[in-house]
């Protein structure tokens, strides 16, 4: 990547962050949704779900944290379609700047917002009883892994948005692929309780891999090396697939 592309990406990332901060209600509601999910699952469903020796809140929070990262990635595709519809992308293309900066800047800005969202989620989790037991380096590793997961899924969201090119369609299409991945996973309930075909899907799900890795790093119960490597392999494969697809789709718009 050239110095020009890095500089242009930084400029566009700052532009996007300023645009986001000028809509405080959007920021608030973005953070409220995962908090509501924590409260619902912790206090409404928590008493009915058996997670063995691990308390449900400690089982739940790694899943909610990964889900927050996945849901946060939907903003990337939606934002790109809004910029396309408003003609912002056309104006950017007329400037002497690196074409790749539009996608790199957008995904970088959304990564920063994910940092804020995940910090809020950890704080809420501590308030409702989440108690990580791993050493500090494992907790830091879990946080970095979730951010990497969010970044990779931003590229998937970017591709979906660039393919549909319409904000309303992008919003609906995003939930169509995100909901099965997050809810048909080990994020909220053990996969052993699921029927056969659904269990097979859940155990092969990249969200389950990430949740298992974050759970092992934060509250123990399993050696973290295998689930972390499994998650990293998923992320590398998805990144190698969806970055070229997103770039190609962007060039066609």
Secondary structure, 3 states (H helix, E strand, C coil): CCHHHHHHHHHHHHHHHHHHHCCHHHHHHHHHHHHHHHHHHHHHHHHHCCCCCCCHHHHHHHHHHHHHHHHHHHHHHHHHHHHHHHCHHHHHHCCCCCCHHHHHHHHHHHHHHHHHHHHHHHHHHHHCCCCCCCCHHHHHHHHHHHHHHHHHHHHHHHHHHHHHCCHHHHHHHHHHHHHHHHHCCCCCCCHHHCCHHHHHHHHHCHHHHHHHHHHHHHHCCCCHHHHHHHHHHHHHHHHHHHHHHHHHHHHHC
